[in-house]
Amino acid sequence: MDLRRDVTLGTRLAVVRAGGLAMALAGDPVLRLLYRPWIDDPSGVQRQLREAAQPYASRAGVLVVATHDLCRDLVRDRRFMVRTRSGGSLGGAVEGERDPLLEPVDLSFLGMDPPEHTRLRRLVGSWFTPARVAAYEPLVTGLAEQLVDDAARRERFDLVADVATPLPVAVIAELLGVPDEDAGSFARWGQAVGAGLGGVRSLRALHRLEAAIVELRGLLGDLLEKRRHDPDDDLISHLAAEDADVEETISLSALLLLAGFETTSTLLSNAVAAMTDAGGPWAQLAADPGRGTDAVEESLRFDAPIQFTARTPHETVRIGERDVAPDTVVMAMLGAAGRDPAVHADPDVFDLDRPTRGEHLAFSGGIHYCLGAPLARLEARVALAVLAERMPTLHREAGAVRRRSLLLRSYQRLPVST
């Protein structure tokens, strides 16, 4: 342990947290999304952001767009990049070096612009085609049935720990080719990494995250070496056959782990929470479990797992009511866009019959549209159908805990009972 580094980072954390809280209490809506009570129900803050002049200038030093149209335009506009003109990240790093507090996780091609982004995305893209994803449905169904049946033996259980997390972890482990005996560690490491998305909140969390990354990279590195000599029908074998760079392969695999289960776990938890809330439509889904797709799309709109994405222009670009200078960070508030009344009538109501439910930006857009979106949709649809069929009276219990993250709108714990 580097004591000097810990003192420096700990001091920075304390200053950032105190400053952020002060600005939140002073009324900055972006920073309020990091603190309770706003983190538990962000709809009021999202409304404030949408109704402000666009882009909204946050005291955190970023511009924010929150309407559906401007968020859509931002993520599709090829003039906006995910790195600065000098190659630095939008988390404050320069020349490829990440800030351990603001950007502790290497997100592989998600943090790259073309042509590197294009090359790496193509390297794994064939594993997420509609035909290949559809072939996973029997596996997903079997896993969902087993997990739900196991949970049903208890009157009360944690949806996150018992269903929403182990299902996508098992699927992504199968896709990557991770051995069964490593699956438990795989999930633990993935959760630690996921908790660090969007920055860390304590030195303890940073140490836990860094240890998880070291262990995860070790497992993936060993597996890559094994697959070079003994290939199988999995993604890591494919990357080994392509003679991909070792560091790139490990980073790609770690990204797919993170994206492959955190987004799906969050989507599934958010959907169940919304539908089993007071007045929620769980009974409607239980009466027709085949409407899983409707439930998934409405949940993505209503409570997007990834709440924002960030871009910066490499030239002066007009967006909304402002000329945005090069290297200015602009956040697209995807969660707020999903509640835009200009697109969705009664946006704060979860409505399975909503005609515009699919018109959301939960998986971003443009060249950074989520590669794993088809797989996430499949897993959530199947799991919701199995839950609704086998637990028609499922309802929430007290004790739900939201994760404190501006980026990931997720539950740390979601107690339910049958």
Residue, then its C-alpha position, 0 to 999 in steps of 0.5 A: m500500500d502506497l501511504r503517500r498516494d492514499v493520503t493524496l487521494g483521500t484528501r482529494l476525495a474529501v474535498v470533492r465530496a464536500g464541494g459536491l455536497a455544498m453545490a448540491l445543497a445550493g441547488d445544482p441539479v447535476l450534483r444533487l443526483l449524487y445525494r439523497p433524497w434526490i438519488d432515490d427519486p431523480s424525476g424532479v431534478q430531471r424535470q428541472l434540467r429539461e426545463a432549463a436553458q439547454p445546455y445547462a451549465s453545471r457548477a461541476g464544470v460541465l454542460v448538460v443536455a436533458t431533452h430527448d431531442l438534444c440527447r439524441d442529437l449529441v450521441r449521434d453527432r460525429r463531431f462529438m468525441v469521447r476523448t479530447r483533441s490531445g487524446g485525454s479522457l473526459g474524466g480529466a486524464v491526459e495522454g491516456e492516463r486515467d484519474p484513479l478517482l474519476e475514471p478508475v476502470d478501463l472501458s476499452f473501446l467505450g473510451m476510444d474514438p475512431p479508428e481504434h474504436t471501430r477496429l476493436r468493436r468489429l473484433v467482437g461484433s460478430w458475437f452479438t449479431p441477432a442470430r448468435v444472441a437468439a441462440y442463447e435463449p434456451l440457456v437463458t431460459g434454463l438459468a432463469e427458471q433454475l434461479v427463480d425456482d430456487a428463490a421461490r423456496r424462500e418467502r422473502f429474497d433479494l432480487v439483485a443477489d438471487v436472480a438479477t445478478p447471477l443470471p447475466v453473470a452466468v451468461i457472460a461467463e459462458l460467452l467468454g468461456v470462463p470455467d464454472e469453478d471461477a464463476g463465483s469470483f467472476a461475479r464478485w470481481g465484476q460487482a466490485v468493478g461495476a461499483g467503481l463506474g463513474g468514480v469511487r466514493s472512498l479509499r476502501a472502495l478504491h482498494r477493493l476495486e483495484a484488487a478486483i481488477v488485478e485478480l480479474r486481469g490475472l484470470l483473463g490473462d491465464l484463460l487467454e493463454k490457455r485458449r491459444h493452445d486449446p481453443d473452444d467455442d467462446l469469445i476469448s478463443h475467437l480473440a486468441a485466434e485473431d492473434a489480438d493484442v494481449e492487453e487489448t484482449i484482457s481489456l475487451s473481456a473485462l469490458l464485456l463482463l462489466a457491460g454484460f451483467e451490470t446493465t442487465s442486472t440493473l435493467l431487471s432490478n429496475a423493471v421489477a421495482a417499478m412494476t411491483d411498486a404501489g400501483g405498478p403493473w406487475a399483475q398485468l404482466a403476470a396475466d400475460p407473461g409474453r409481454g416481457t418485451d413491453a416491460v423491458e422497453e418501458s423500464l429502459r425508458f422509465d429508469a435507464p440503467i446508464q443515466f448519462t454519457a459524455r462527449t466533447p467536440h473537436e471544433t466549435v459546435r452549436i447545440g441548443e442555445r449555445d456554441v460549445a467550444p472544443d474540449t468542453v465536456v457535454m453530458a447527455m442525460l439519458g435518464a432525463a430524456g426518457r422522461d421527456p413529456a415532449v415524447h412520452a405522455d405522462p412520463d412518470v407513469f410506468d405504462l406497459d401499453r405506452p405507444t412510444r415505449g421504444e423511443h428511448l436512448a437507454f442504450s445511447g446511440g450513434i457509433h457508441y450504441c450498446l453492442g450488447a443491447p440485444l443480449a441484455r434485452l433477451e435476458a431481461r425479457v426471459a427473466l421477467a416472463v419467468l418471474a411473472e409466470r411463477m411469482p404472480t403475486l411478487h411484491r416489494e418489501a422494505g429495505a431496498v437500497r439504491r447504489r449511490s452513483l450518478l452514472l449507474r441507476s441501480y439497486q444494491r439490494l431489492p428485497v421482495s416476497t412472493 
